[in-house]
Amino acid sequence: MSRLDDLQRVLNGGIVAIIRAPSSEQLVGVARALFEGGIDVIEVTLTVPDAIGIISQVHRELGDRILLGAGSVLDTETARSAILAGAEFIVSPTVNPSVIQLCHRYDKAVMPGAFTPTEVLTAWEAGADIVKVFPADIGGPAHLKALHGPLPQIRLMPTGGVNLDTLGPFVSAGACAVGLGSALVEKQAALQGDFERIRSLAEAYVTAMARARAESAG
């Protein structure tokens, strides 16, 4: 699939699940539970041990049933390693034009993190496919709305502070998608292998996203 096809897949679902697990076995189980719950865009953060190996394992196990990405990517070397391991999109906490350029060279979607209007515009002009507004819990939906007002052409994805209570307000404020971490994949559920809990939460967020988009459009 091309970068634009993958981008459309992210936009269609509107949810990027951010998962952390100490082993590939647990992470594959979490990914399967998310997929069964209706979420097929999953980001593995590179802050977990052997993240590149885990990405490779998940890619082998689940293939194109999910759109697998790598998060917390800070440099081009790490971005390339993640892509070669099977990552189809790259997410960063900051704006690094070199990372954006490398992702486009490999025809992969890239979502750098930004917070201020200047950072958001810098990321977009550098070629970001989506700009991750991070940390979104600081300014909340009001901050996202303030960014979206003068920059309506930029696709914004709040990450941090998004939950079942705030998802609707973020969508109304202009979010094209949301990044969901521990509010979706609870730490204890992942550690204990409570995949039914994760699947159930995925279903709840998919329903909440559909409702929020319908209300925003109406």
ZIFEN-V98472 format. One record per residue. PHI is phi as a letter, one per 20 degrees, with the letter a starting at -180 (NA if undefined). PSI is psi in whole degrees, -180 to 180 (none if undefined). D_CENTER is the distance of its C-alpha to the mean C-alpha in Angstrom with 1 decimal. Layout:
BEGIN
phi->[PHI/PHI]
psi->[PSI/PSI]
d_center->[D_CENTER/D_CENTER]
END
This chain:
BEGIN
phi->[NA/e/g/f/f/f/g/f/f/f/f/f/f/m/c/d/e/d/c/c/b/f/b/f/f/f/f/f/f/f/f/f/f/f/f/f/e/o/d/d/d/c/d/e/f/e/e/e/g/l/f/f/f/f/g/f/f/f/f/f/f/d/l/e/f/c/d/e/c/d/d/l/e/d/b/f/f/f/g/f/f/f/f/f/e/p/f/e/b/c/c/c/e/c/e/c/g/f/f/f/f/f/f/f/f/e/l/d/f/c/c/f/e/b/c/e/g/f/f/f/f/g/f/f/f/e/o/g/e/b/d/e/e/b/e/f/f/f/e/m/g/f/f/f/f/f/f/f/g/e/c/f/f/e/f/d/c/f/c/n/n/e/b/f/e/e/g/g/g/f/f/f/f/p/f/e/a/c/d/c/d/f/f/d/d/f/g/f/f/f/f/e/m/e/f/f/f/f/f/f/f/g/g/f/f/f/f/f/f/f/f/f/f/f/f/f/f/e]
psi->[150/168/-42/-35/-43/-40/-43/-35/-40/-46/-36/-47/-38/3/127/113/126/115/147/132/149/-9/156/-33/-47/-42/-38/-42/-42/-45/-41/-42/-42/-44/-43/-28/-3/4/120/11/114/131/126/122/143/10/-9/151/139/42/-39/-42/-39/-43/-44/-44/-46/-39/-42/-40/-40/-17/-139/12/-29/160/109/132/172/137/172/36/125/-16/169/-35/-44/-40/-45/-42/-42/-41/-44/-25/-14/0/132/-12/157/135/136/153/-13/176/115/101/-31/-37/-42/-45/-43/-42/-42/-32/-35/6/44/143/148/138/85/154/143/161/-44/163/-40/-44/-42/-48/-39/-44/-44/-45/-23/-9/14/139/-38/142/121/116/111/137/123/-17/-17/-50/-19/-167/-31/-40/-43/-42/-40/-37/-43/-32/-60/-8/55/-18/-12/130/120/134/99/138/129/118/5/127/-173/-26/-34/-12/-48/-51/-36/-42/-43/-30/-9/9/131/-21/172/150/126/121/-110/-20/-24/-52/89/140/-47/-38/-41/-45/-38/-3/30/74/-24/-39/-44/-43/-43/-42/-38/-45/-41/-40/-36/-43/-42/-39/-44/-42/-44/-42/-39/-43/-38/-38/-30/none]
d_center->[17.9/17.6/14.9/15.7/15.6/12.2/11.1/13.2/11.6/8.2/10.6/12.9/10.9/9.1/6.8/3.4/5.6/6.0/9.5/12.6/15.9/19.2/20.0/18.8/20.9/19.1/15.7/16.9/18.3/15.2/13.4/16.5/16.6/13.2/14.3/17.7/16.3/14.8/11.0/10.7/7.1/6.6/5.6/9.0/9.9/13.1/14.8/16.0/19.3/19.6/15.9/16.9/19.4/16.9/14.6/18.0/19.1/16.2/16.5/20.2/20.0/17.6/17.8/16.5/16.3/12.5/10.2/9.6/7.8/8.8/7.8/10.6/12.4/15.5/17.8/18.7/20.3/17.3/15.2/18.1/18.5/15.0/15.5/18.9/17.8/15.7/12.2/11.6/9.0/8.9/7.1/9.9/11.2/14.0/15.5/17.3/18.9/19.9/16.5/15.7/19.1/18.7/15.5/17.5/20.5/18.8/17.5/13.8/11.1/10.1/8.1/10.5/10.8/13.9/15.9/19.3/20.4/21.7/18.5/16.5/19.3/19.7/16.1/16.7/20.2/19.1/17.2/13.5/12.0/9.8/10.4/8.2/11.0/11.4/13.0/13.1/15.4/18.2/18.8/17.2/17.4/20.6/19.0/16.4/19.4/21.5/19.1/18.8/22.6/23.7/20.7/20.1/19.4/16.2/12.9/11.3/8.0/9.2/7.8/10.7/13.4/11.8/13.9/16.3/18.6/16.5/14.1/17.1/18.1/14.8/14.9/18.6/18.0/16.2/12.4/11.4/8.2/6.8/4.5/7.0/8.7/12.5/13.2/12.0/12.8/15.9/17.4/20.8/19.7/17.9/21.0/23.5/22.0/21.9/19.9/21.5/20.2/16.6/17.4/19.1/16.3/14.0/16.8/17.3/13.9/14.3/17.7/16.7/14.4/17.3/19.7/18.0/17.8/21.3/22.6/21.1/22.6/25.8]
END
